[in-house]
Amino acid sequence: MRILVVNPNTTESMTARIGTAARALALPSTEIVAVNPAHGPASIEGYFDEAFAVPGMIEEMRKGEKAGAQGFVVACFDDTGLEAARCAVAGPVVGIGEAAFHLASLIAHRFSVVTTLSRSIAPIEANLVKYGLDRRCARVRACEVPVLALDDPDSDACDRLSAEIANALQEDGSEAIVLGCAGMADLAASLARRHRVPVVDGVAAAVKLVEALGALGLATSKRGPYAPPLPKRFIGAFAGLSRA
């Protein structure tokens, strides 16, 4: 199975790390292709950035489908453009936030999410409500680390993230931690050992769920809201999204 993992931001070094994390746990028979758009924000931190990341992400997914991708991962914890992506391609599309929440709910009664900046808390909380898992989440926390700091080996991002996980375990009564950013993907194993609790990385969770859907022969239903887009003309920068 070929899975296209799309980092919706334009930072190529982060895309490479996401791809490495995805391949580490994928089946030997799974081919992971990690990409990012050529245009859009360098990082996604809040609603404004999300809006400008979606067109490039959809473009990458359509190109990937033409190249043979059979499943897709939205590698942004806000599940940026997830519904639009499910309309755009035929194969299963899983967001890393959605995947992480569901897997955490299977291994713990209550979990906490630790994300990057406080401005990301509201979108994550809204998604938890949408997915029906808000009652299983004790709290969404921010370690106040900018997304791009996770890509800087000289930053103190990992220490600040670890400190916030410790706070969550002490104050929230949580039994598991969900890492709230794709840029944290390669930290899950070391953080789990350090804190002695399950730490869920959404990138790995999403890849494994796409693999499972593929093995079961399941894909996005095209009856209803995830039906292909209606034929219409787009103009200007979005002309490539036109459907005759």
C-alpha positions in Angstrom: 0.0 0.0 0.0 1.3 3.5 -0.8 0.3 6.1 1.8 0.8 9.8 1.1 1.6 11.7 4.2 1.0 15.4 3.6 2.5 18.0 6.0 0.2 21.0 5.2 2.9 23.5 6.0 5.9 24.3 3.7 8.8 23.4 6.0 10.6 20.7 4.2 12.9 19.7 7.2 9.8 19.0 9.3 8.3 17.0 6.4 11.4 14.8 6.4 11.1 14.2 10.1 7.5 13.3 9.8 8.3 10.9 6.9 11.0 9.2 9.0 8.6 8.8 11.9 5.9 7.3 9.7 8.3 4.8 8.0 9.6 3.6 11.4 6.3 2.0 12.3 4.8 1.3 8.9 4.5 -2.3 7.6 7.3 -3.5 5.3 4.7 -3.7 2.5 3.7 0.0 3.0 5.4 2.7 1.0 5.4 6.0 2.8 5.6 9.2 0.6 6.0 12.4 2.6 5.3 15.7 0.9 4.4 19.3 1.7 2.9 22.0 -0.5 5.0 24.4 -2.5 3.0 27.4 -1.3 1.4 28.3 2.0 2.5 29.0 5.6 5.8 27.8 7.1 3.9 26.5 10.1 0.3 26.2 11.1 -0.5 28.0 14.4 -4.1 28.9 14.5 -7.1 29.4 12.2 -5.6 32.0 9.9 -2.7 29.7 8.9 -5.0 26.8 8.4 -7.1 28.6 5.8 -4.0 29.2 3.6 -2.6 25.7 4.0 -5.6 23.8 2.7 -5.4 24.5 -1.1 -1.8 23.4 -1.3 -2.5 20.3 0.7 -5.4 19.3 -1.5 -3.2 19.9 -4.6 -0.6 17.5 -3.2 -3.2 14.9 -2.4 -4.6 15.0 -5.9 -1.2 14.7 -7.4 -0.4 11.8 -5.1 -3.6 10.0 -6.0 -2.6 10.3 -9.7 0.8 8.8 -8.8 -0.8 5.8 -7.2 -1.4 6.7 -3.5 -4.1 4.5 -2.0 -4.3 6.2 1.4 -3.7 9.6 2.9 -2.6 11.2 6.2 -3.2 14.9 7.1 0.0 15.5 9.2 -1.2 18.5 11.1 -2.7 18.0 14.5 -5.5 20.5 13.9 -6.7 18.0 11.1 -6.4 20.9 8.7 -8.7 20.5 5.7 -9.6 17.0 6.7 -13.2 17.1 5.4 -12.2 18.7 2.1 -9.5 16.1 1.6 -12.0 13.3 2.0 -14.0 14.9 -0.8 -11.0 15.3 -3.0 -9.6 11.8 -3.1 -11.0 8.3 -3.2 -8.8 6.5 -0.7 -9.1 6.7 3.1 -7.9 10.0 4.6 -7.1 10.1 8.3 -6.0 13.2 10.3 -3.3 12.8 13.0 -5.4 14.5 15.6 -8.4 12.3 15.0 -6.2 9.2 15.0 -4.4 10.1 18.2 -7.6 10.8 20.1 -9.2 7.6 19.1 -6.2 5.5 20.0 -5.7 7.2 23.3 -9.4 6.5 24.2 -8.7 2.8 23.6 -5.8 2.6 26.1 -6.8 5.1 28.8 -10.0 6.3 30.5 -8.8 9.9 30.4 -5.9 11.5 28.5 -4.4 14.9 28.2 -3.2 16.6 25.0 0.0 18.7 25.1 0.3 21.0 22.1 2.6 23.9 21.1 1.0 27.3 21.6 -2.1 28.4 23.5 -3.8 29.6 20.3 -4.0 26.0 19.2 -6.0 24.9 22.2 -9.4 26.1 20.9 -9.2 24.3 17.5 -8.1 21.1 19.3 -11.0 21.4 21.8 -13.4 22.0 19.0 -12.2 18.8 17.2 -12.6 16.7 20.4 -16.2 17.8 20.6 -16.8 17.1 16.9 -15.3 13.6 17.3 -17.3 12.9 20.5 -14.2 12.4 22.6 -14.2 15.6 24.6 -15.4 13.8 27.7 -12.4 11.5 27.5 -9.9 14.3 27.4 -9.0 15.8 30.8 -7.4 18.9 29.4 -5.7 20.4 26.3 -2.4 22.0 27.4 0.2 24.2 25.6 3.9 24.1 26.4 4.3 27.5 24.7 6.8 26.2 22.1 6.4 27.6 18.5 6.1 24.8 15.9 9.3 25.6 14.2 11.3 25.4 17.5 10.6 21.7 17.4 12.7 21.6 14.3 15.6 23.4 16.0 18.0 21.1 17.8 19.4 24.0 19.8 16.0 25.0 21.3 14.7 23.9 24.7 11.5 22.7 23.1 11.8 19.1 24.2 12.5 20.0 27.8 9.5 22.4 27.9 7.3 19.7 26.3 8.4 17.2 28.9 7.8 19.6 31.8 4.2 20.2 30.5 3.6 16.4 30.3 4.7 16.2 34.0 2.2 18.9 34.9 -0.5 17.1 33.0 0.1 13.8 34.8 0.2 15.5 38.2 -2.7 17.9 37.8 -5.1 16.3 35.3 -5.3 12.8 36.5 -4.6 11.5 33.0 -3.4 8.0 32.2 -2.0 8.8 28.8 -0.6 11.7 26.8 -1.3 12.8 23.3 1.3 14.8 21.5 -0.5 17.7 19.9 1.8 18.5 16.9 3.2 16.5 14.0 6.6 18.0 14.7 6.7 16.0 18.0 6.4 12.7 16.2 10.0 11.5 16.8 9.8 12.3 20.6 7.0 9.9 21.6 9.1 6.9 22.5 11.6 8.8 24.6 8.9 10.7 26.4 6.9 7.5 27.1 10.0 6.0 28.8 10.8 9.2 30.7 7.2 9.6 32.1 6.3 5.9 32.2 2.9 6.4 30.6 1.6 5.8 27.0 2.5 8.7 24.8 0.5 8.7 21.5 2.0 10.3 18.4 -0.7 11.1 15.8 1.5 10.5 12.8 2.2 6.9 13.7 -1.4 6.4 14.8 -2.8 7.8 11.5 -0.5 5.6 9.4 -1.5 2.5 11.2 -5.2 3.3 10.9 -4.8 3.9 7.1 -3.0 0.6 6.8 -5.9 -1.1 8.7 -8.6 0.5 6.5 -6.7 -0.5 3.4 -6.4 -4.1 4.7 -10.1 -4.2 5.4 -10.9 -2.8 1.9 -12.5 0.3 3.4 -12.4 3.8 1.9 -14.3 7.1 2.4 -18.0 6.8 1.6 -18.9 9.0 -1.4 -22.5 9.0 -0.5 -23.3 12.3 1.2 -21.0 15.1 2.4 -17.8 13.4 1.2 -19.0 13.0 -2.3 -16.6 14.4 -5.0 -16.8 18.1 -5.5 -19.4 19.4 -7.9 -18.1 20.4 -11.3 -17.3 24.1 -11.4 -14.7 26.5 -12.6 -12.1 28.0 -10.2 -10.2 31.1 -11.4 -6.9 32.8 -10.4 -4.6 31.0 -8.1 -7.0 28.2 -7.6 -7.6 27.4 -11.3 -6.0 24.1 -10.9 -8.8 22.9 -8.7 -11.4 23.3 -11.5 -13.4 20.3 -12.4 -15.0 20.2 -15.8 
